[in-house]
Amino acid sequence: MTNFILHTEETAPEGSKAILQGAKKAYGFVPNLMATLAESPAAVEAYGTLSGIFDKSDFTSAERQVVLMTNNRLNGCTYCMAAHSTIAKMQKVPADVIETLRKGTSFTDPKLEALRVFSAKVNENRGVVSDADIAAFIVAGYSKANVLEVIVGTGLKVLSNYTNHVAQSPIDDAFQSNKWSADMSEAA
């Protein structure tokens, strides 16, 4: 197995240091995902930039977590499911929304369910969705811009989920209380 370094502000390549410093200021620690991505200044910058851009989408905090956690679950990313469960709680996303996302079950709220279903179709079909899929998403109350924003969120999760798979990033202590495994979804 190839071992990836969990970089610190001191060990990171020069181009990654400022980004890690910013992460530490924002979170109080450098998350292991970012410490891993720091191996490549381009990768850690891409993650931070795309994350910031997705935060500017028209989606609410809960809706952004629907996109992100749906992708995390489908991609089997234990690190990101734990991290985003914690982040969602910090953002005051309702506990039932978080639990539904962790289990991969359906929402009773038709708009959130449409977002979950559409996000899953984008992920599972690698972006090849039908006109009917898009129409159902828009009829549920979303826009053409939201279609594209789901793709932005999916791209963000490809970057982080795949990095965690390749590097086997350990779950940070801050996220341990929200550990997750695919078995949790399969049991639902």
Secondary structure by P-SEA (a helix, b strand, c coil): cbbbbbcccccccccaaaaaaaaaaacccccaaaaaacccaaaaaaaaaaaaaaaaccccaaaaaaaaaaaaaaaccaaaaaaaaaaaaaacccaaaaaaaaaccccccaaaaaaaaaaaaaaaacccccaaaaaaaaaacccaaaaaaaaaaaaaaaaaaaaaaaaccccccccccccccccccccc
